């Protein structure tokens, strides 16, 4: 009960931070929402912040990506996992936006198709881990839900997990950790900071492409730097078949690991 109340209090604080100066709704992943004075904390008449217009509308129409300059990773043809062909990422003060393309011939099981986003939010190798799929083991946060369910694109309303293993470590060690009042229990290595349906993310797809928004204010315990790292994977039957960024498999790099995509805050 205490954990549930703690989460409720933190979500309430997030809502206040987006509405302190004007009674606009907090920004959502699907729509060009105008947000005024999201966190200045001043009375409405004293607001001096600029209006914010969401750059990417999460609707499965990808034309608006042409108006931004994203970081881009493309699949190395000699990589171990090749089902993901393109990753684009764009970050502003409020959101991280992602766009992916996949090889439809490799994504055949669409009953429940897991898709993960791994994030190094603080741009530091002194926190985080998960060296299983990227050469830099520094992901503090992981977002998880399915990109397809019952053969249809989902809204990708993901759960949020935090790395609790050793810094720079490997393995599937995603659970509550020790952030925002939570303490990891050694007999429980799986538990979300925010569950599916929390509204922290939103997604929409069309054809062989999918786009996602991640609301930064709701990433509990995160301290976003102006540069972050992002990696994504897609699975079939809970086994990865596509990872980006990736690299060619060689004698010195038998798993074809590459560092996560570097994403800079848009100015």
Secondary structure in CASP SS format (residue, H / E / C, confidence):
PFRMAT SS
TARGET T0000
AUTHOR 0000-0000-0000
METHOD secondary structure of the structure
MODEL  1
X C 1.00
X H 1.00
X H 1.00
X H 1.00
X H 1.00
X H 1.00
X H 1.00
X H 1.00
X H 1.00
X H 1.00
X H 1.00
X H 1.00
X H 1.00
X H 1.00
X H 1.00
X H 1.00
X H 1.00
X C 1.00
X C 1.00
X C 1.00
X C 1.00
X C 1.00
X C 1.00
X C 1.00
X C 1.00
X C 1.00
X C 1.00
X C 1.00
X C 1.00
X C 1.00
X C 1.00
X C 1.00
X C 1.00
X E 1.00
X E 1.00
X C 1.00
X C 1.00
X C 1.00
X C 1.00
X C 1.00
X C 1.00
X C 1.00
X C 1.00
X H 1.00
X H 1.00
X H 1.00
X C 1.00
X C 1.00
X C 1.00
X C 1.00
X C 1.00
X E 1.00
X E 1.00
X C 1.00
X C 1.00
X C 1.00
X C 1.00
X C 1.00
X C 1.00
X C 1.00
X C 1.00
X H 1.00
X H 1.00
X H 1.00
X H 1.00
X H 1.00
X H 1.00
X C 1.00
X C 1.00
X C 1.00
X E 1.00
X E 1.00
X E 1.00
X E 1.00
X C 1.00
X C 1.00
X C 1.00
X C 1.00
X C 1.00
X C 1.00
X C 1.00
X E 1.00
X C 1.00
X E 1.00
X E 1.00
X E 1.00
X E 1.00
X E 1.00
X E 1.00
X E 1.00
X E 1.00
X C 1.00
X C 1.00
X C 1.00
X E 1.00
X E 1.00
X E 1.00
X E 1.00
X E 1.00
X E 1.00
X E 1.00
X E 1.00
X C 1.00
X C 1.00
X C 1.00
X C 1.00
X C 1.00
X C 1.00
X C 1.00
X C 1.00
X C 1.00
X E 1.00
X E 1.00
X E 1.00
X E 1.00
X E 1.00
X E 1.00
X E 1.00
X E 1.00
X E 1.00
X C 1.00
X C 1.00
X C 1.00
X C 1.00
X C 1.00
X C 1.00
X C 1.00
X C 1.00
X E 1.00
X C 1.00
X C 1.00
X C 1.00
X C 1.00
X C 1.00
X C 1.00
X C 1.00
X C 1.00
X C 1.00
X E 1.00
X C 1.00
X E 1.00
X E 1.00
X E 1.00
X E 1.00
X E 1.00
X E 1.00
X E 1.00
X E 1.00
X E 1.00
X C 1.00
X C 1.00
X E 1.00
X E 1.00
X C 1.00
X C 1.00
X C 1.00
X C 1.00
X C 1.00
X E 1.00
X E 1.00
X E 1.00
X E 1.00
X E 1.00
X C 1.00
X C 1.00
X C 1.00
X C 1.00
X C 1.00
X C 1.00
X C 1.00
X C 1.00
X C 1.00
X C 1.00
X E 1.00
X E 1.00
X C 1.00
X C 1.00
X C 1.00
X C 1.00
X C 1.00
X C 1.00
X C 1.00
X C 1.00
X C 1.00
X E 1.00
X C 1.00
X C 1.00
X E 1.00
X C 1.00
X E 1.00
X C 1.00
X C 1.00
X C 1.00
X E 1.00
X C 1.00
X C 1.00
X C 1.00
X C 1.00
X C 1.00
X C 1.00
X E 1.00
X E 1.00
X E 1.00
X E 1.00
X E 1.00
X E 1.00
X C 1.00
X C 1.00
X E 1.00
X E 1.00
X E 1.00
X E 1.00
X E 1.00
X E 1.00
X E 1.00
X H 1.00
X H 1.00
X H 1.00
X C 1.00
X C 1.00
X C 1.00
X C 1.00
X C 1.00
X C 1.00
X C 1.00
X C 1.00
X E 1.00
X E 1.00
X E 1.00
X E 1.00
X E 1.00
X E 1.00
X E 1.00
X E 1.00
X E 1.00
X E 1.00
X C 1.00
X C 1.00
X E 1.00
X E 1.00
X E 1.00
X E 1.00
X E 1.00
X E 1.00
X C 1.00
X C 1.00
X C 1.00
X C 1.00
X C 1.00
X C 1.00
X C 1.00
X C 1.00
X C 1.00
X C 1.00
X C 1.00
X C 1.00
X C 1.00
X C 1.00
X C 1.00
X C 1.00
X E 1.00
X E 1.00
X E 1.00
X E 1.00
X E 1.00
X C 1.00
X C 1.00
END
